[in-house]
Amino acid sequence: MLLREVEYARPATIEEAISVLAAYEGARPLAGGQTLVNVMKARAAAPDVLVDLADLDELRTIGFSAEGMLEIGAMVTYAQLMGSSEVDVARAILAEVAATIGDVQVRNRGTVGGNVCVSDPTNHLPVLLAALDATFTIRGQRGERSVSADEFFLGVYMTAVGEGELLTKVNVPPSAGAGDGFAGLTIGVHGTYVVNAAATVFGDMARVAIGCVAASPVRATTMEERLAGGDYSDDTVRAAAEGLGASLDPPSDVHGSGEYRRHLAEVSAVRAVLQAAARRK
């Protein structure tokens, strides 16, 4: 299906992009376009103005803050994550997961900012960034603010980025000896997930997040509390995950029933934690 007529802007600076987004209620930022353009073709979204971010080189950088945080620009592509020495040193799991997204064309065009701002429960990055305790830098005409992963994802296609605002970067703590894991079941080899889980283990603490079981990533806080002693043996991790599925209320669809997703949530959480524990330094 062809796109309907839409106004188009290609700002040269972040400030100009924010100004255009604030000026039009129906304006939407265009990053890699891997999701938004297809949604527009299906008439599921009909923005009045597309604000193309392609010329904003400031959003394509990967580096470190003065505090040592890994800073990933919103326009960084999955392919950039895969080839970044900074990501490899600070949080290699990001590159590993990016390498499983879509095909080569998608990885060359799809962006980190687009992935998280779409806030599709079946996407790869939201659940991973929730487990890694990432924060999101959002800029608007009133200034800049930082939002935690637990507060960024508000629901399906809903995030903390408001009207007239723009996500500029994602900030991820360096591993500092922590181990990270990611597991789940996809629809096809490089498809979206039926259920996924991500975990990070550091010392006697763990963060575990489950995806595809609710409108936004779900922290497995009870499992985290049960792992607080620092014992990550197979039996202990499986025992910690018991009852996790029963605490969730996932949807049923053609890819799996709610009951099946509850089972997958426990299995995926166990696998993610065991993988993370095995990778600790």
Residue pairs with C-beta under 8 A, 6 or more apart in sequence:
1 41
1 42
1 43
2 41
3 37
3 40
3 41
4 40
4 43
4 46
6 40
6 46
6 47
6 48
6 49
6 50
7 24
7 48
7 49
7 50
8 49
8 50
8 52
9 20
9 27
9 49
9 50
9 51
9 52
10 51
10 52
10 54
10 55
11 17
11 19
11 20
11 51
11 52
11 53
11 55
11 56
12 55
12 56
13 56
14 56
14 58
14 59
14 139
14 166
14 168
17 29
17 51
17 53
17 56
17 166
18 139
18 140
18 141
18 164
18 165
18 166
19 141
20 27
20 49
20 51
21 27
21 29
21 51
21 163
21 164
21 165
21 166
22 140
22 141
22 163
22 164
24 48
24 49
25 48
25 163
26 46
26 47
26 48
26 49
27 47
27 48
27 49
27 50
27 51
28 36
28 45
28 47
28 49
28 50
28 51
29 51
29 53
29 117
29 166
30 36
30 37
30 50
30 51
30 52
30 53
30 54
31 53
31 74
31 75
31 111
31 113
31 114
31 117
32 75
32 77
32 109
32 110
32 111
32 114
33 109
33 114
34 102
34 106
34 109
34 110
34 114
35 114
35 118
35 120
36 45
36 114
36 118
39 45
40 46
40 47
53 59
53 74
53 75
53 166
54 75
56 75
58 73
58 168
59 73
59 74
59 75
59 76
59 113
59 168
59 169
60 73
60 75
60 76
60 80
61 71
61 73
61 76
62 70
62 71
62 72
62 73
62 76
62 80
62 81
62 84
62 86
62 87
63 70
63 71
63 86
64 70
64 71
64 86
64 90
65 71
65 171
68 174
69 171
69 172
69 173
69 174
70 86
70 87
70 90
70 91
70 171
70 172
70 173
70 174
71 169
71 170
71 171
72 81
72 87
72 94
72 112
72 169
72 170
72 171
72 172
73 112
73 113
73 168
73 169
74 111
74 112
74 113
74 114
74 117
74 166
74 167
74 168
74 169
74 170
75 111
75 112
75 113
76 111
76 112
76 113
77 107
77 108
77 109
77 110
77 111
77 112
78 98
78 99
78 101
78 102
78 106
78 107
78 108
78 110
78 111
78 112
78 115
79 98
79 107
79 108
81 87
81 94
81 95
81 98
81 112
82 95
82 98
82 99
82 107
83 95
84 95
87 94
87 95
88 95
89 174
90 172
90 174
90 175
91 132
91 172
91 174
91 175
91 180
92 175
92 180
93 128
93 132
93 180
93 181
93 182
93 198
94 128
94 132
94 172
96 182
97 124
97 125
97 128
97 182
98 107
98 124
99 107
100 124
100 186
100 190
101 107
101 110
101 115
101 124
101 190
102 110
102 190
103 190
112 125
112 170
113 167
113 170
115 123
115 124
115 125
115 126
116 123
116 125
116 126
116 129
116 136
116 152
116 153
116 159
116 167
116 170
117 159
117 161
117 167
118 157
119 126
119 153
119 154
119 155
119 156
119 157
119 158
119 159
119 216
120 126
120 156
120 157
120 192
121 156
121 211
121 212
121 213
121 214
121 215
121 216
121 217
122 192
122 193
122 194
122 211
122 212
123 192
123 193
123 211
124 193
124 196
126 149
126 153
126 211
126 216
126 217
127 196
127 197
127 198
127 209
127 210
127 211
127 212
127 217
128 182
128 198
128 209
129 149
129 170
129 172
130 149
130 150
130 153
130 198
130 207
130 209
130 217
130 219
131 180
131 198
131 199
131 200
131 207
131 208
131 209
131 217
131 272
132 149
132 172
132 173
132 180
132 198
132 200
132 207
133 148
133 149
133 173
133 200
133 207
134 148
134 149
134 170
134 171
134 172
134 173
135 146
135 147
135 148
135 149
135 170
135 171
136 146
136 147
136 148
136 149
136 152
136 160
136 167
136 169
136 170
136 171
137 144
137 145
137 146
137 167
137 168
137 169
137 170
137 171
138 144
138 145
138 146
138 147
138 160
138 161
138 162
138 165
138 166
138 167
138 168
139 145
139 165
139 166
139 168
140 162
140 164
140 165
140 166
141 164
144 168
146 171
147 160
149 217
150 219
151 160
152 159
152 160
153 159
153 216
153 217
154 160
154 216
155 215
155 216
156 215
156 216
158 215
159 167
161 167
175 200
175 281
176 202
177 202
177 280
177 281
178 200
178 201
178 202
178 276
178 280
179 200
179 201
179 202
179 275
179 276
179 277
179 278
179 279
179 280
179 281
180 198
180 199
180 200
180 201
180 275
180 276
180 279
181 198
181 199
181 200
181 201
181 271
181 272
181 273
181 274
181 275
181 276
181 277
181 278
181 279
182 196
182 197
182 198
182 199
182 272
182 275
183 196
183 197
183 267
183 268
183 269
183 271
183 272
183 275
184 193
184 194
184 195
184 196
184 197
184 211
184 212
184 264
184 268
185 193
185 194
185 195
185 196
185 264
185 268
186 192
186 193
186 194
187 193
187 194
187 255
193 211
193 212
194 212
194 255
194 256
194 260
194 261
194 264
195 210
195 211
195 212
195 213
195 250
195 256
195 261
195 264
195 265
195 268
196 210
196 211
196 212
196 268
197 208
197 209
197 210
197 211
197 220
197 265
197 268
197 269
197 271
197 272
198 208
198 209
198 211
198 272
199 206
199 207
199 208
199 209
199 269
199 272
199 273
199 275
199 276
200 206
200 207
200 276
201 227
201 232
201 273
201 276
201 277
201 280
202 280
203 230
204 228
204 229
204 230
205 224
205 227
205 228
205 230
206 223
206 224
206 227
206 228
206 232
206 273
206 276
207 219
207 224
208 219
208 220
208 223
208 224
208 269
208 272
208 273
209 217
209 218
209 219
209 220
210 217
210 218
210 219
210 220
210 244
210 248
210 265
210 268
210 269
211 217
211 218
212 250
212 261
213 248
213 249
213 250
213 261
213 262
213 265
214 248
214 249
214 250
218 248
220 241
220 244
220 269
222 243
222 244
222 247
223 240
223 241
223 244
223 269
223 273
226 239
226 240
227 236
227 237
227 240
227 273
232 273
232 274
232 277
234 274
237 270
237 273
237 274
237 277
238 270
240 273
241 266
241 269
241 270
241 273
242 266
244 265
244 266
244 269
245 261
245 262
245 263
245 265
245 266
246 262
248 261
248 262
248 265
249 258
250 258
250 261
250 262
250 265
251 258
251 261
252 258
252 261
256 264
